[in-house]
Amino acid sequence: MVKRIAILGSTGSIGTQALEVVEKLKDKFEIIALSAGNNTNLLIEQIKKFHPMFVSVKNENDAKIIQDKFPGIYVFNGETGINKIAELPMIDMLLVAVSGKIGLKPTITAIENKKDIALANKETLVMAGDIVMKLAKENNVKIIPVDSEHSAIFQCIGDSKSVKHLIITASGGPFRNSTIEEMEHADLSETLNHPRWKMGKKITVDSATLMNKGLEVIEAHHLFNFKYDDIKVVIHPQSYVHSAVEFSDGSVIAQLGIPSMHIPIQYALTYPDRIEGIETESFDFIKASKLEFYEPDFDKFPSLKLAIEMGKKGGTYPVCMNAANEEAVFAFLEKKINYLDIYKITNDICNRYKGINNPTIEQIIEEDEKIREITRNHIKEM
Ligand SMILES: NC(=O)c1ccc[n+]([C@@H]2O[C@H](COP(=O)([O-])OP(=O)(O)OC[C@H]3O[C@@H](n4cnc5c(N)ncnc54)[C@H](OP(=O)(O)O)[C@@H]3O)[C@@H](O)[C@H]2O)c1
């Protein structure tokens, strides 16, 4: 049976790789809808190739340009646009591959409309994991992780109930071997020069500070319903072991593979089937011969510690941390602050924050907006 798919964030790193998977497996999928932010040129190419019935872009003006070019398709825009895509009755699965908080509302909309979710956007679970997972259970909706670490854990766990620890691996990013003094002078191009993965800019900066790993710990806590103390982070520079699971009898199952996002994306789209797709190269144990594992250095990478602490506090504390970090990362990308300021700002904002327990979605969105404004003002005053 052909699976009918909508992709939010089709012009991004995950979105474009998902379309490569779909192109390779043409007879398995039909693209019903695509959404982009500002990259309308790429979206136009994607429309010509995949013929979606619906598209959405960030701005009204771009929506008009696309509508004039393709009068036969429905064109939406803004946040309401991606929400309309999430509720389309004819889709079987929504791939949420937008970056940042924009992924939250359409994920909830799709779950309420009983669509299965392939989830790349980690901010959704960081901000509202309790609500999203509960809603998915109530609506009998599957949330299949796309993040390589969570896909690995998902594959290792299978249907076992006897899991003792989750082991999340991290490459360590571009500053794994740098001193704090060296990181003080880290510029944008060094920070974006990830040794293993080619990703969007926000997640690449988060991978350098290890905030990304902290977000992943929170994501794993919600996805797999696991206590924070039972989730371990291990630095594994080669990025062949994508993550692992330790069972109560002491046995450990790890998932290995070449560092390619095509594999977890394809698995999320074809789940539960495994089929030959875009990556045909076999994993070469001899070539990969060296597998190293280290403890993370919390002094050099305090963002990881902060994220786990905020995750443990729960309520809207992770919302605060995520919003402050995201605004600080944007400021770093615009060269308004230095690399080490990202953590300092995020930590300052979190220290001053008084969170809400058991928040509603409306409260989460309100807190998120409030923190973003506070962070932007804080940056202006620096
Ligand atoms: N990249 C990876 O390997 C990877 C791995 C694991 C998890 N993830 C997660 O997957 C998500 C996407 O990451 P990415 O690396 O693919 O990011 P990315 O390359 O920056 O792409 C982000 C996508 O979201 C769209 N977008 C951004 N803001 C938008 C807005 N306000 N309205 C509508 N669309 C908007 C962008 O559109 P335009 O480009 O057209 O503006 C683009 O299509 C993130 O949550 C990330 O943490 C990524």
The ligand as an SDF file (V2000), in Angstrom:
LIG
                    3D

 48 52  0  0  0  0  0  0  0  0999 V2000
   19.6010   17.6600   10.5140 N   0  0  0  0  0  0  0  0  0  0  0  0
   19.7300   16.5660   11.2110 C   0  0  0  0  0  0  0  0  0  0  0  0
   20.5660   15.6950   10.9080 O   0  0  0  0  0  0  0  0  0  0  0  0
   18.8510   16.3160   12.4180 C   0  0  0  0  0  0  0  0  0  0  0  0
   19.0310   15.1430   13.1620 C   0  0  0  0  0  0  0  0  0  0  0  0
   18.1850   14.8890   14.2240 C   0  0  0  0  0  0  0  0  0  0  0  0
   17.1720   15.7890   14.5520 C   0  0  0  0  0  0  0  0  0  0  0  0
   17.0300   16.9300   13.8240 N   0  0  0  0  0  0  0  0  0  0  0  0
   15.9720   17.8690   14.2060 C   0  0  0  0  0  0  0  0  0  0  0  0
   15.1240   18.0450   13.0770 O   0  0  0  0  0  0  0  0  0  0  0  0
   14.6320   19.3800   13.0270 C   0  0  0  0  0  0  0  0  0  0  0  0
   15.0360   19.9900   11.6820 C   0  0  0  0  0  0  0  0  0  0  0  0
   16.4550   20.0600   11.6370 O   0  0  0  0  0  0  0  0  0  0  0  0
   17.2250   20.4400   10.3010 P   0  0  0  0  0  0  0  0  0  0  0  0
   18.6560   20.2310   10.5940 O   0  0  0  0  0  0  0  0  0  0  0  0
   16.6050   19.7240    9.1350 O   0  0  0  0  0  0  0  0  0  0  0  0
   16.9250   22.0140   10.2280 O   0  0  0  0  0  0  0  0  0  0  0  0
   17.0770   22.9910    8.9860 P   0  0  0  0  0  0  0  0  0  0  0  0
   17.9870   22.4270    7.9730 O   0  0  0  0  0  0  0  0  0  0  0  0
   17.3860   24.3120    9.5560 O   0  0  0  0  0  0  0  0  0  0  0  0
   15.6160   23.0050    8.3480 O   0  0  0  0  0  0  0  0  0  0  0  0
   14.5190   23.5580    9.0240 C   0  0  0  0  0  0  0  0  0  0  0  0
   13.2830   23.4950    8.1660 C   0  0  0  0  0  0  0  0  0  0  0  0
   12.2320   24.1820    8.8480 O   0  0  0  0  0  0  0  0  0  0  0  0
   11.7280   25.2510    8.0240 C   0  0  0  0  0  0  0  0  0  0  0  0
   11.3280   26.3490    8.8940 N   0  0  0  0  0  0  0  0  0  0  0  0
   12.0860   27.0000    9.8110 C   0  0  0  0  0  0  0  0  0  0  0  0
   11.3650   27.9690   10.4140 N   0  0  0  0  0  0  0  0  0  0  0  0
   10.1300   27.9160    9.8780 C   0  0  0  0  0  0  0  0  0  0  0  0
    8.9380   28.6640   10.0690 C   0  0  0  0  0  0  0  0  0  0  0  0
    8.8730   29.6620   10.9640 N   0  0  0  0  0  0  0  0  0  0  0  0
    7.8400   28.3240    9.3490 N   0  0  0  0  0  0  0  0  0  0  0  0
    7.8890   27.3020    8.4620 C   0  0  0  0  0  0  0  0  0  0  0  0
    8.9930   26.5720    8.2290 N   0  0  0  0  0  0  0  0  0  0  0  0
   10.0960   26.8740    8.9180 C   0  0  0  0  0  0  0  0  0  0  0  0
   12.8980   25.6110    7.1210 C   0  0  0  0  0  0  0  0  0  0  0  0
   12.4450   26.2900    5.9720 O   0  0  0  0  0  0  0  0  0  0  0  0
   13.3960   27.2050    5.0100 P   0  0  0  0  0  0  0  0  0  0  0  0
   14.7320   26.5470    4.9730 O   0  0  0  0  0  0  0  0  0  0  0  0
   12.6510   27.1260    3.7160 O   0  0  0  0  0  0  0  0  0  0  0  0
   13.4160   28.5680    5.5890 O   0  0  0  0  0  0  0  0  0  0  0  0
   13.4330   24.2230    6.8120 C   0  0  0  0  0  0  0  0  0  0  0  0
   12.6310   23.5810    5.8640 O   0  0  0  0  0  0  0  0  0  0  0  0
   15.2460   20.0950   14.2340 C   0  0  0  0  0  0  0  0  0  0  0  0
   14.3360   20.0820   15.3020 O   0  0  0  0  0  0  0  0  0  0  0  0
   16.4610   19.2570   14.5800 C   0  0  0  0  0  0  0  0  0  0  0  0
   16.8000   19.3220   15.9420 O   0  0  0  0  0  0  0  0  0  0  0  0
   17.8360   17.2040   12.7680 C   0  0  0  0  0  0  0  0  0  0  0  0
  1  2  1  0
  2  3  2  0
  2  4  1  0
  4  5  1  0
  4 48  2  0
  5  6  2  0
  6  7  1  0
  7  8  2  0
  8  9  1  0
  8 48  1  0
  9 10  1  0
  9 46  1  0
 10 11  1  0
 11 12  1  0
 11 44  1  0
 12 13  1  0
 13 14  1  0
 14 15  2  0
 14 16  1  0
 14 17  1  0
 17 18  1  0
 18 19  2  0
 18 20  1  0
 18 21  1  0
 21 22  1  0
 22 23  1  0
 23 24  1  0
 23 42  1  0
 24 25  1  0
 25 26  1  0
 25 36  1  0
 26 27  1  0
 26 35  1  0
 27 28  2  0
 28 29  1  0
 29 30  1  0
 29 35  2  0
 30 31  1  0
 30 32  2  0
 32 33  1  0
 33 34  2  0
 34 35  1  0
 36 37  1  0
 36 42  1  0
 37 38  1  0
 38 39  2  0
 38 40  1  0
 38 41  1  0
 42 43  1  0
 44 45  1  0
 44 46  1  0
 46 47  1  0
M  CHG  2   8   1  16  -1
M  END
$$$$
